[in-house]
Amino acid sequence: MTEPVSGTVLLPRGGAWGDRAAGAVRARGGTPWVVPLLHTTPVNSPEVEAARSVLAAGEVDWLVVTSAATVDLVRDWRIRAKVAAVGPATASTLREAGIAVDLVPEHTYSATGLLQVWPSGGGRVLLLRSDLARATLADGLAGRGCEVRDVVGYRTTAAPVSAGDAAAVQSGRADAVLVTSGSVARALAALNPPASTVVVSIGPVTTGEAREAGLTVTAEAGERTLAAMLDALAAAQEEKS
């Protein structure tokens, strides 16, 4: 049985993730507040067009997808390759787009987790990623003998936040906030939320980046999923009460 959460929960991403997260917060008794803090823009480049061509021609063995933003990029592409997703949330978004998923980490939902379950034998891999992504996955795949085509598919920047929403964040309208990445943490820190706002991180790497940005992380998810973040929030609220 899932534990309830209370109060207003700030959700820093919109789109399909924001809708799904809002529904999950409501199901647990909380009030969702969606304020997108990041904006993703597809890259229009020769490298992206070449990636589209090699996928359609079957010239790579694997497409590696690390985020919902990548799904938006490839949903209309012809994909003649196996597809690996970095975690169940990304895998779910792929399937909703009609794209079959062949590989997902079993426990650790991150680049490290995907590398742990990567099949032996190398292969040709297309990795489409954000311009802010770390080199962990590309380097790890190359270290396993893969021929990696590493392509920046989209750029991530801070989204404009209305003056009203910015003021509401600063005044403490949100009882809690889910921080899903280091870039989200930096965008949130720029809004200067009060110390009373419970900050929940999706994992240890994000926790470190959030603290570097000046945030106090109250709770950390046990795995990189929305459900685990809400579990961590529920536990933190229970302890606080």
N, C-alpha and C positions, 0 to 999 in steps of 0.2 A: 504493500500500500504506500502510495506517495504521500509525503508530508506536505501540508499546506504552506503557502507563503502569504504574507500580508503586506498591505500598503501598496504604494505606487512603485512599479518597477520600470526603470528607464531602459529601453531597448535601443541600442545605438545603430541598428541597421534596418533598412526598410525592405521593400520587395517581398519575395516569397519567404525569406527568412523572418522578416519582421512580422508577417502575417502568421506564420507558424509559431513563432515565439509568443506573440500576443495571445493566441489561442491557448498555448500551454500555461501561460501565467493566469489567465482567467480560469482555466480548469482547476488550478490549485488555490483559487480564492483571491488572487491579487488583482491589481488594476494595472494593465499595461500602458505604457506611454512611449510611443515610437518617435524617436528623434534621430534620423539618420545623421551620423557624424562623419561618414566617409562617402566619397563619390568615386565610382569606377568608370573609366572611359576606355572603350576598346581602342586598341592601337591599329591604325591603318598603315601598315608597312609592308615592304616587299617580303620580309621574313614571315609575317603572318600569312600572306597570300601563298607563299611557298609551303608553309605548314599545311594549309588547307589542301593544296594540290597533292602533297605526298600522302596525306591521309586518304584522300579519294582514290589515289592510285595503288594503295596497299603497299607503299614503300617503307612503312614502319611497322613494327610488330606490336607496339604498345602506345596508347595515348594515356598520359598521366594527368589527372584532373585534381587540383588541390583546393578548389573553391567553387561556390555557386556562380561567381562572376565568370569563371571559365566556362561553366555550363551555358551561360547566356551567349558566350562567344561562339560555341560550337554546335548549338542546338539545331541549326539548319545545315550543318556540314554533312557530307557523306563520309562516314567513318568506317574504313576497312582495316580495322586493327582491334586488338583487345583493349579494354579500358580498365584502368586502375584508378580507384578513388582513395583519397587520403583518409576518409572516415565515413561513417554511416550517414551523416547529414548530407555530405556531398553525393554519396551514392544514391540517396533517396531523391535528390534534386535531379540527378542524371536520369533515373528511371522515370520520374515524372515527365521528363522531356522526351521520353521514348528511346533512351540510349541504354543498352544493356551494359551491365557492370560485371567484370570478370574477376576483379581482385580488390579486397578491402581488408585493412588490418583487423585482427581479431580482438585486440585489447587496447593497444596504444594507438590513439588516433592522431597521428602526426607524421611528419616526414620520416622520423626515426622508426615509427611503427610500420610504415609501408616498406621501408628497407628491410625490416626484420622478416617480412613474409614474402619478399620478392623472390621469384623462382630463379634457380640457378641456370646458367647457360648464356647470360648476356642478352643480346638482342638489340634491335634498333628501337629507340624510345623517343617520342616527342613529348616534351614537357612544356606546357603553356602555363605561364605564371604572371603574377603581378610584378611590376618593376621594383616593389619593396621586398619581394621574397628573398629569404636567405638562400645560400648556395648549398645547404645541407643535402637536399634531395638530388640535385644534379650531380654533385660531387660523389654522393654515395652510390648512385646508379653507375657512374663511370668507374668507380672503384670495384663494382661487381662485374665489370667487363662489358657493360652496355655501351652502345654507340648512341650518345645523347644529343639530340637536337633541342637546345635550350632557347625558348622563344618567349620574349615579353609580349603577352597577349593583351594586357590592359594596364592602365596606370591608375594608381590610387592616390587621391588627394582628399584633404579635409573638405567636407561639404559645408556650404553656407548654412548657418543656423540663424533663425529669425531672432530679432532682439527680444521678443517676448519669451521664446523658449530659452534663450541664453540667460535671461533674468530669472526665469523659473528654476533653472538648474542651480544657479547661484544661491537662490533663496531657500533651496532644500525641498522643492516639490517632490523630487524623487526620494523615496525611502531607500531604494537600492538601485544599482545599475549593473548590468551584465557586460563585462569587458571581454571581448572576443579576440582581441589582437593587440599588439603593441601600438599600431597606428590608431586604433580606437582609443587606447589609453592616453596617447598624446593629445588627441583631439578633445577628449574629456577633460584632461588636466588644463587645457587652455580656457575652458569654461569656468574653472575654479569652483567646483562643487564644495559644499560645506563638509566638515569632518563627520557630520552625522549621517551622511549618505553611505550606505553599506556597499562597498565595492567588491564584486565577485569576479574572479578571474577564471578563464577557461583552462589554465594550466600553468606549470612552473615558468616556462619561457615568458609568457605574457605577464605573469606576476612580477618577474624581474624587470621587464620593460615598464610596467605600470609604476613600480617603485622608483625607477630611474626618472620617470616623468613627474614625480612628486606626489603620487597618489598613495594613500594608505589602503592596502588590500586587506579586507576583512576575512574573505573566504576564497578557497581555491577548489575548483571542480576536481573530482577524482579521475575523470576521463573527459576527453574533449567533445562533450555532447551538451545540448541544451538541457536535457533532463538532469544531467549531473550538475550543471550550474545551478539549477533550481533546487536540487537536493542540498547543495552547499549553502545556498541562501536560506533555505528552511532551517537547516541545522544552526546557522549563525543567528537567526532570529530567535530560535528556541533557546539558545544559550544566553542570549542577551536578555530575554524575558525572565 
